[in-house]
């Protein structure tokens, strides 16, 4: 085979007896054949009927999807949920916001570390950490430079 085959000749034409749309990306797939193939691979799929809305909550936002298409697929003992729809994104009303007047939360380990490295009391170390915005290295430098 000394001639180079054209890329378009690598795949059978539509009238070729072995032509199959399901094997070509973007081709039509017979849903029944797809379900059978998935079942042979041990994948079960079920579509949930009557779903009114799906809510996904993060620490600060809420994604509400009304009238979604929801499918549950079980593969290798894991359940995979597919939600299709247009979300409404909104801030969470009950989201916990950091209290600005309180300042950063300072872990006890940081207080002990600063006190030990700078050779000061824990009260002085805590005050230096508060002044440095909770940064231990900066608090140690401040205390050492006094």
Residue pairs with C-beta under 8 A, 6 or more apart in sequence:
11 24
12 18
12 19
13 19
20 27
21 27
21 28
21 29
22 28
22 29
22 30
22 33
22 34
35 45
38 44
38 45
41 75
42 75
42 76
43 73
43 74
43 75
44 73
44 74
44 75
45 71
45 72
45 73
45 74
46 71
46 72
46 73
47 69
47 70
47 71
47 72
48 70
48 71
48 72
51 67
51 68
51 69
51 70
52 66
52 67
53 64
53 65
53 66
53 67
53 68
54 64
54 65
54 68
54 70
54 83
54 85
55 62
55 63
55 64
55 65
56 62
56 63
56 65
56 87
57 63
57 92
58 92
59 92
59 95
59 96
60 91
60 92
60 95
61 89
61 90
61 91
61 92
62 89
62 90
62 91
62 92
63 87
63 88
63 89
64 87
64 88
64 90
65 83
65 85
65 86
65 87
65 88
66 85
66 88
67 85
68 83
68 84
68 85
69 82
69 83
69 84
69 85
70 81
70 82
70 83
70 84
71 81
71 82
71 84
72 79
72 80
72 81
72 82
73 79
73 80
73 81
73 82
74 80
103 130
103 133
103 134
104 130
104 133
104 134
105 134
106 126
106 129
106 130
106 134
110 129
110 134
110 136
111 122
111 125
111 126
111 129
112 122
112 125
113 136
114 120
114 125
114 128
114 129
114 136
114 139
114 140
114 143
115 121
115 122
115 124
115 125
117 140
118 124
118 125
118 128
118 139
118 140
118 143
118 144
120 128
120 143
124 143
125 139
125 143
128 139
128 140
128 142
128 143
129 135
129 136
129 139
131 139
131 142
132 138
132 139
132 142
